[in-house]
Amino acid sequence: MRHTDDFVQDELVRLLELLASGAPPDRFEPPPDAGTGETVPAESLALLDRARTLARDIHGLFARRQQREAALAALVDTARELTLPYDVDALLQVITRRARLLLNFDMSWIALRDAADGRSYVRISDGHASTLTPGFVVPAQGGVGNAAADRSGPFWTSDYLGDDRFPHSAATDDVVAAEGLHGLMAVPLKEGGDTFGALYGADRSVRHLTPDEITLMSSLGDLASLAIKKARLLAQTQSELSELELDVSRALDSSTAERLVSGVHTRLIDMVLSGHGLGEVAARAAAELGGALMVRDATGRTLAVTGGFPHVDEAELFQRTLDAHTELAPIRSGDGLWLCPAVAGREVLGTLILAPRGPAIEHQLRLLRATAQSVAVLLRMQAGAETSPDGGRSRLLQDLIVDSPRAPEQLGVHARRLGVALEDPHVVLIARPDGGASGRALVWASSYAHRMAGLQTIVEDCLVLLVPGTDSGATGRAVTAELSTVTARPVTVGSAGPVAHPGLVHGTYQEARRCLEALTALGADGGSASAQELGFLGLLLADSPDITAFVQTTIGPVLAYDDQHCTGLVRTLEAYFASGGSPRRAAEDLHVHPNTVSRRLERITELLGSTWQEPMRALEVQLALRLQRTRHAIRPPLSTC
């Protein structure tokens, strides 16, 4: 009996020694030679079986504790690694690799929601994959990822395709089947209460995850959420810092450029105030601008040009000059030139034309504006006491068209000094562009007056021109056509003249003004007319009505025919109108046959044209007949018939 007790004690000690040494569980079985040669009581055998079972449990407990300690150590290492400064993509790569290695998955991947369209995309994957690659769109319904998001916690399945505890989506099922996946787990990635993605792990065999593995994966998901949030904030901060650095750099560059422009502007103004000429100022400005420079006055006349200035297309340059004066800002021409107006307030004094050596930069354009201001000061100073940069031409025309206290002889002398011979025939034109006199219209008027050796000014938003000529109507039509093309707007022109004395310009201007007002009253905006062209209205509008010219213009051919053939066409016309346009009644008054009246009316139509019986033309004919009869009554002509 003692021998049996010794056997039991020895076996128990052996089990304890095996536990202490960490021997594997298969060593806990009794050795083959464990027999004592005696029959061991059943109670002792049951005791030994119980001891072996407890030993195995204790061994398993120690093993699980060691695994847990190893997992926790690995999780701590992972947390330490995630604190390093990664960009978002590199961080996601670290997280997926750690998840696959920590839980011994065949594959792991991360899907994130895109804030732009609200869809979730696979951003990174680890492990061999053929279809589950970055860019794969995670369906909005079904799958373990959406199940994890719905429950705001981990969700897993031992065999994905055979599990009906959650909704499936065809797209995800196809990928799982293609990759040969079975065991699958997802944990949500959250920021506060908002789920912005999911971390996945998968095996290509059926796998039942233990509670420790589920806890480890969930903890890794929490660490990953914090790390991704930190990486995004870091990326946003770096982006904002880059923007701030760029803004600071731009501000420094702008400040440096402004100081340079201010310095050049100051030096040019000093040259102007020191009495340097326009050529010297232009040469210095061209050197600072890095190109060739041309300066023109408001009429387009070249005042200064530096060496190396290229040949230009004058027609195209004229149009771009109008644009620059309209915008009051630098404008680029088609051949690479830059045009900048030199202005005082809104008055255009001239134009600077820059031919840069290369593409113009913002610094050069700011410097060109500063140079234009300096040139404007110089042009204003050169004008002296005159109020206009054109040598007083505008002021002279103002004196001519108003009741000036200056004697006509003084005005004539002033005009001759400016190269305008007022003793020669001139016509007065008043042009009113639709919408007012814009910059383009003003520039055109200055250029036109310069070309025609005349004068121009602006009165009440209308352009006033005094140019050489004898046919005010034809000149007015030419101005209407040319100015309408330049401004791309209708232009109404009233004209009068000719006039060949300074003292008569004022009255002629008033007559042209009345013609302009008559065109407006008649609804003929965009047209042109002189007093002669307005017919009987011209008699009313003219300062000195020319009755003889009106009569000759209206019925002159009929008068001439009567004189040459001793016929009675004039008396027939009077009878025709007196009878209310009835040839029969007119024949009775004339005591002739109606056919005779008809033939005479046909002859009148040949002489006056087919429109003489239209209402307005008929009224003019009747007025001319009445004026002709009145003139004969006052001064009877000598008859040759």
Salt bridges, closest charged atoms under 4 A:
GLU11 OE2 - ARG14 NH2 2.49
GLU11 OE2 - ARG52 NH2 3.37
GLU29 OE2 - ARG56 NH2 2.12
ASP49 OD1 - ARG52 NH1 3.18
ASP77 OD1 - ARG80 NH1 2.92
GLU81 OE2 - ARG97 NH2 3.34
GLU81 OE1 - ARG98 NE 2.68
ASP89 OD1 - ARG123 NH2 2.68
ASP126 OD2 - ARG100 NE 2.34
ASP159 OD1 - HIS182 ND1 2.89
ASP163 OD2 - ARG165 NH2 2.96
ASP173 OD1 - HIS168 ND1 3.09
GLU179 OE1 - ARG204 NH2 3.23
ASP194 OD2 - ARG113 NH2 3.09
ASP203 OD2 - ARG207 NH1 2.56
ASP212 OD2 - ARG68 NH2 3.19
GLU213 OE2 - ARG207 NH2 2.87
ASP247 OD1 - ARG250 NH1 3.90
GLU258 OE2 - ARG366 NE 3.11
GLU288 OE2 - ARG267 NH2 3.55
GLU288 OE2 - ARG284 NE 3.48
ASP297 OD2 - ARG301 NH2 2.96
GLU314 OE2 - ARG296 NH2 2.71
ASP323 OD2 - ARG320 NH1 2.75
ASP323 OD1 - ARG440 NH1 1.99
GLU347 OE1 - ARG380 NH2 2.77
GLU362 OE2 - ARG366 NH1 3.90
GLU362 OE2 - ARG369 NH1 3.96
ASP399 OD1 - ARG395 NE 3.78
ASP399 OD2 - ARG406 NH1 3.01
GLU423 OE1 - ARG416 NH1 3.98
GLU482 OE2 - ARG451 NH2 2.89
ASP525 OD1 - ARG432 NH2 3.77
GLU533 OE2 - ARG477 NH1 2.13
GLU574 OE1 - ARG629 NH2 2.47
GLU588 OE2 - ARG584 NH1 2.95
GLU606 OE1 - ARG603 NH1 2.83
